[in-house]
Amino acid sequence: MDKNLKYCKFIFVGPDSELISPTQIDDNKKIKIECFKGYYHNIVGKIDKADIIVALNSGLHEFDSSSSDTWDKSLSKLVNKNAPLLLTAYTKNELEEDVKRLQFFHIKTIVNIQKNPFSNVRPIRDWDSRDNSPFYVNGYITIIAANKYVCKIDL
């Protein structure tokens, strides 16, 4: 653990988040985890302000304009002037489609879409897909922000 780390809190939000109570990861109480079951747009006002928002393999584009779209109400909360949004996806194409869905919010790119150096190393194959190439969980990464947000991040 970094000796200079003063405090880090991870807040997981989603319909499948299932941590029953806050958890301390270390004895020094520097790292804490909280989980909230529900959708981000319903939870965001009830949690601490984020320094960075992360959506892992979110599939933002997958159900765009359909009645099954669970992201629609949360998108404006994800792209805000207070925190950058880190997105990952299995493939570059999926991530490009996710970012296209957010163009409406006048975003700027902080880190271009690229292979994620922190992705899972275990390959996955979708046997039902035409493209039978292996892919990886969190295989690609980008960081975007609302136009008014200013920061520099290097991976």
N, C-alpha and C positions, 0 to 999 in steps of 0.2 A: 504494500500500500504506500502511496506517495506520502511522505512526511509533511508536505506542504498543503495537502488537501485539508481544508477546514471542515467542509460539510457537503454532502451530495445526496440529494433526494431524488429518487426515481418514482414517478407516478404513472402507473399503467391504467389506461382507460379503454374499455371495450366491452362488448356484450359477453365476452368469454373470460374477462378478468375475474379470477377467483381466489385471491388471497384474503383470508378471513379478517386478519388484523394487521396493523403496521408491523413490519419486521425490521430488526436491526441486523445488519450483516456482520458487523465487527464489534469487538468489545469497546472500542473507543467511541462508538456511536457517531462515526463520521459518515456512514452510508446508511440510508434508510429507504425502504420500499413501501409504497402504498398502492393499492389497487382499488379501482372503482368500476363496478359492473354497470354498464350503460353506454350510451352514445356520447361522443365528445361534446356535442353542442348542448347536451343536458347537464354535463358535469363541469365544464370549463369555468363557470362562475363560482363554483364551490371548492376549487382547489387553488393552490399557490400559483402565482404567475410563473409561466415557463420561461426558461432561458433559451431552450431549444425544444422544438416539437418534433417528434419522430413518428413516422408511420411506416412500419416494416411490412413489406409485401402486401400493401393495402388494397391493391386492385381498384383504385379510385375510378378508373374508366370502365370497369367490367359491366356494371349495371346502369351506366349513365342513361338518363331519360327513360328508365323503366320503373315499374311499380315496386320492384325489388331493391331499388337504390337506397342503401342505408347511409350513404355518405353525403347526400345532397344538403342537408341542413347543417352539417359540420364543416363544410368546405370553407365558408367565410370565417370560421373560428380558427381553422388550421393556418390559413394565410392571413397573418396580421402584422401590424407594424412593430410589435414588441418582441417577436422571436422568429428566427429562421425555421424553416421546415425541412427536415431531412427525410427523404423518401428512398425506399429501396423496393426492388422488384426482382422477380426471378430472371427476367430477360431484359435486354436493352429496349426492345420493341414495347414491352409492357410499360416500362418506365417512361418512354416517350409519350405513350398514350395517356398515362396518368398526368404528366406535366401539361399536355394539351388541354386536359379538362380544367386545369387551373389558370390558363391564359386569360380568362375572363377577369381575373383579379389584378391584372397588370403587375405581374411578378417580374423579378429579375433573378438571374442565375448567379449563385455564389460559387458553387462547384458544379461544373459541367457533368452530364451523365457519363459515367465511367464504370469500369469493373470495380467492384467493391473489394478493397484489400482486406476487409474483415468478414467476407462472406463465409458461409458454411463451405467446407471442403468436400463434403459428400455429394457426389453427383446424383441427380434425379432424372428419370426419363418418363415422359408422358407417352405411353404406348398408343393412346387414342389420337394423338396429334399427327398431322401430316409431317411436320418437322420433328423427327425423332432424335434431335440433338439433345445431349444432356444439358441440364441447367442446374443452378444452385440456389438455395434459400438465401435471400438477400444478395443475389449475384451482382446487381448493379445498384449504384448509389448516385444521388444528386442532392444538392442543397439549394433551396430557393428561398426567396423572401418577398414580402410586399415591397413595392418600389421605395417606400420611405425608410426601410430598414437598412442600416449600413454596418457591414462587418467584413472581415477577411478570414477565411478558414482554409487551411491547407490540410489535405489528407496525406 
